[in-house]
Amino acid sequence: MVMGEQVFSYFMPPVSLMGAGSAKQVGEQVKNFGKKALIVTDAFLAKSGMADEIAGYLKDAGIEVAVFGGAEPNPTDNNVHDGLKFLNDNKCDVIVSLGGGSAHDCAKGIGIVAGNGGNIRDYEGVDKMTKPMLPLIAVNTTAGTASEMTRFCIITNTDTHVKMAIVDWRCTPNVAINDPLLMMGKPPALTAATGMDALTHAVEAYVSTIATPLTDSAALMAIELISGNLRNAVANGDNFEARDKMAYAEFLAGMAFNNASLGYVHAMAHQLGGLYNLPHGVCNAILLPHVESFNLIANPDKFVDIALAMGENINGLSVREAAETAISAIEVLSEDIGIPSGLEELGVKEEDFKLMAENAMKDATSLTNPRKATLEDIIGIYASAF
């Protein structure tokens, strides 16, 4: 698709499986790529029985299995290094990631270095890989990051404490699996944080400078589904309909931002995660209304659309008033599901605002924000969210 002189691309996994029971097909999918799988997951899932469940499906398909449970929240370059050694020691030729964004990103990092050599730090930026990564089948367990289907990989540099954004079409998983049965019973706080992460993806993609009709359609449907189902999923973790709808919502939001990219919310949240090791979804949720209040004048009509997608009544309102209703709706949703009200509650220090703002302006996700900010603007947004 060409608009003027700019060409727009659209990236997706070659295969995506969705719906109850879809995880049972993981073995048949892995058979297309290798004979011995490394399951990359976190310590909890490695011990909870879910990793054993997935390993069972693999073994039933004739696939040998090794389990690496070292994916930490906000995965680091050290996690990737350790996982790569584990992969090589066990002679695995295909990777299965199991979990949320942390497991998927750690798995991508391992696959990138396994296929391209060097250190994961070599691949920070856009399209730095020159060879395919090791085949990756991503089995998702949270309705949040959409890392199971995107070309984004976020890894913390342990020397600088900065989250490195690796954006490369070659690190898109070969197969994405979203089985809502694996998402049942997740704790309310995790459900809330991951759900707001998905909402942030959809909103930032919708107002991005490189949004297209393809990404807009996915983003608006994601916003509608999240607004209508996240509260129910938080209130009752065993509500299958809410979990199923949230699985679709996070995938649609992923489709949107995987191709339209993001904005200052993610650029700023990455700094909070890297410096303080804070939950990514919570940081996004706190920052989202403040960043979008800053962005509103760049394209108020799009914020009117967001208000409508969130179910707000805007009859009789001016464009500006209706646009501001979208910001209020985001704030009410966050409050309803128990998101902290500000960064101060998370232990963030005001003296770090300048450093974080400087790094946020260098983050790859800042490039497509609809309103250009100065360093002082970014510092001010951190302050308003404090």
N, C-alpha and C positions, 0 to 999 in steps of 0.2 A: 504494500500500500504506500503510495507516494503522495505527500501533501506538500506542494511547493517543491523545494529541493531536498526535503528530508524523507528518508526511507525508514519505515517502522518495521521492526521485527516482532515475531511472536514465538515464544519458547514454551514448550510443554514436555513432560516425559513422554516417551513413545507409547507407553502403556500405563493406564491408571485403573485400578480396581476399587470399587466402592460398594458399600452395603454390608449388611449383617452376614458374617461368615466369610467375607472375602479374604481374611487372613489365612484361611485354610488352604488357599491356592499358592501360598508363598513357595512351597517346595517345587511345584510344577513350573513356576516362573524362574526360580534359581537354576533349574536344570538346563535352561537355555543359555546359561552363561558360564557355568563352572561345575566343579565336582566337590570342592570343599569350601564351606562358607564360614566366614568370620562374622558372628553376631556382635555388633557394636551397640552397647546399651549402657545404662547407668547401674550403679551398685544396687539400688532398690529393685529394679526390674530383674536384675540378674539373680536376686535371691527370692523374689516374690512368687516365682512360679511361671510368670509370663514368658520369660526367656526359655524356660523348659518347654512350654507349650509350643512356641515357634520352632524350637529345635526339634521337637517331635514331628512337626509337619515336614521339616526338611529331611529328617531321617527316613520318614515314610516314603519320600520321593527318591531315596537312595543317595542323599547328599550327606557327606561328613560335616561335622560341626565343631567349631571352637568358639567359646564365649569370652569376649573382652568386656568387662563391666566397669571400665575406667573412664567413661564419659561423664565429666563433672558438669554441674550447672555453669553456664558461661564457659564452654570448653576452651582449654588452653593449648598452646603449641606443645607443651609437655605431654598433655593427653594424647595428642596426635603422634608424637614421637614414640610414646610407650605403646600405643596401639599398632603403629607400623612395625615395631619390633615383634610384637605378639603375632601379627599377621605373618611376618616372614618366618618366625620360629615354627609356626604351625603349618607353613606352606599352603596358605589359603589362596584361592584364585578368584573369589567373589565375596562381596561384602553385603551383609543384611543389617541395616540399621533398625533398631527397635526402640521407640520412645517418642519424645517430643523433639524440639529443635536442637537441644544439646546433643542428643545421640546422633541425629542426622548430620549436624555440622561436624561433629568429631569424625564420623564415618567418612564424610566427604573429604575432610582434611587428610585422613589416612589414605583414601583412594587417590587423591591428587598426587601425593608424594610417591605412592607406590607406582603410579603410572608415569610420573614425570621426573622423579629424582629430586635432589636438593633438600631444602627445608621449606616448611609450609609458609614461612615468612616471605619466601621468594615470589609468592603468588598473590600478594595483596594488590588490589586494584582490579582493573577490568581486562578480562581475556588475556591473562598472562600465561596460561597453559599452552603447550604446543602439541601435547599428545593426550589421548583419552585417559581418563582415570580408570581404575579398576572397576568392573561392573558393580553397580549398587542397586539393590532392591530395598526400598524404604518402607518399613511397616510403622505406621503412625499411631500414637496412642493418646494424643491431645489435640483439641480443636483450637489451634493457636498459630504456630509459626509458619506453617505451610512449607517448612524446609524439605519435607518429603517430596515436593514436586518443583522446587525452584532451582535457579542457577546461582543462588546466593549461599555463601558459606561464611559464617562469622566466628573467628577464632581470636582469643585474647593473647596478645604478646606479653609474656610474663616479665620481660625486661622493662617495657614502657608502660604496662598496665593499660594499653589501648586496645580496643577491639578492632581487629583487622577485618575489613570488608573485602571478601574475595567474590567477585562477580564474574562468572565464566560459564558460557553455555555448555562447556564440556563437563561441568560438575553437576549437571541436571541428572537426577537418578534415572536409571533405565526403566524402573517400574515403581510406581507409587501405590501403596495399599492403605486405604482408609476404611477400617472396619469399626463401626460405632460400638460394637460389643467390647472392644478393647478399651473404650473410653468410659464405660459405665463405672459408676461409683467413685470417680475421681473426687478428691476433697474440694469443698466449695472455694477455698482461696485459690487453688490451682486452676479450677474451672474459670473463675473470675479473671485471673491474670491472663490466661491464655486466650480467653474470649475477647478481652480488650485489646490484646495484641492483634488478633484477627481484624477487629474493627479498625484499629489504627492502619493496618495494611490497606484496607478497603478505602478509607477516607483519604489517606495520603496518595494512593494511586489515582483516585478520582480527580483530585485537584492538581495532579502532577502536570508539569509542562509538556510531557510527552504522552499524555493520555490519548487514547484513540476510542472510536466507538466499540471496538472489541473489549478493551479493558474497562470502559465505562459500564457496559452491560453487566460484566462480572462483578464490578465493585458495588454497583447499586443493589444487585440481588443479595450480595453478601451483607451489606448494611441492613437490608430489610430482614433477612433471616436472623442476624445477630440480635437486632432490636426486638424481634418477636420471640426469641428462644433462649437467650443467655440467662435471663433472670430465672426461668424455669429450670435450666440445667444447674445453676448454682443452688437453687432452693432444694432440689431433689436430684442427687447424682445418679439415681436409678431411673430417671425419666427417659425412656428409650427414644421417644419422638423428639424430645429436645436435643438429646445427644446426636441423633441422626441428622437433624437439621443443622446443628452446629458443625458437624463434620463436612457437610456440603458448603456451609458458609465459609469455613476457614480455607477450603480448597478453592472456592471462587475468589476469595480475597487474594490467595496466592497467585491465581491466574492473572489477576489484575496487577499486582505489584511486581510480579516476575517480568512483566513486559512494560509497565509504565514507571517502574521504580517507585521511590518513596520521597521523603523530604526531611525537614529539620527535626521532626519528632524522633525518627530513628537515629539521625546523626547525633542528636543530643543524648538520647537514651543509651546509645553505645558507649558514651563516655562514662555514664553512671555505672553501667555494668562492668566496664573495664577497670575503673578506679576503685569502686566500692564493692564489686561482685554482687550487685543487687539484681533481683528478678527482672528480666527484660520486660515482661508484659506489664508489671506494675509501674515501671518507669514510663513506658509508653502511655499507659492510662492516665497518669498524673500530668504528663506533658501535653497530651493531645488537645484538650480545650484551650490551653494557653498558646500553643503554636498556631492552632487554627484561628484563634481570635486575631493573631498577628497577620495571618494569611488572608483573612476574609475580604479585604478590599481588592485583592488581586483578581477574584472571580466570584462575586457574591451570588450569581445565578447558580453556580454549582453547589453552594451551601444551601440554597433553597431546595435543590434536589435532594440533598442529604437529609434535610428536615422532613421532607415528604416521605423518604424511604424509612425514616425512623418513626413514622406514624404521627407526626405532629400536625395539628390543625393550624394552617397559616392563612385561613380565609380573612380577608380584610387587612392583611398586613402589607406594609411596603416591602420591597425587595430586601432592604437592609434589615428590617425587623424580622422578616422570615429567615434570613440567613443567620441572624443571631440566635434564632430559635434552635437551629442545629447545634450550636455550641452548648446551649442550655440543656438540650436533650442528652448530649454526651455526658455532661456533668451529673445529671440526674441518674443515668444508667450506672455510672461509676459509683455514686453514693449508694444506690440501691443494692449493689452486689458487694459492698464492703471494701472498695479500693481506698487506701489511705488518702487523706485530703491534700497532702503536700510532701515535698521532698524532705522537709525537716524531720518528719516522722520516721524517715528511712535512715537518718543519721548523716545526711549530706551536709557538708560545711560550705558556708558562703565564700570562704577564702579560696575554694577550688573552682568557683564559677569561671574565672578568666581562663584558666588552663583548659577546662573542659570546653569552653566556648571556642577557643583557638583550635582544639582538635576536632570539634564538631564541624567547623567550617572546612576542614580537610577531608571529612568523611565522604565517601563516594555517593552516599544517599542524599547529600545536601544539594547535589547538582540539579535536581529536578523539582526543588521546592518552588511553588508558584510566586513567592515574593522574595526578593533578594534581601538579605540581612547584613548589617554591619556586625562587627564584633560586639559593639555595645548593645545592639538589638538582641543578640543571642544571650548575652549576660543578663539582660533585662527579662527575657523569657524565663531563664532559670530562676531569677529572683521572684517573678510573679507566681511561679509554681512552688516556691519554697514554703 
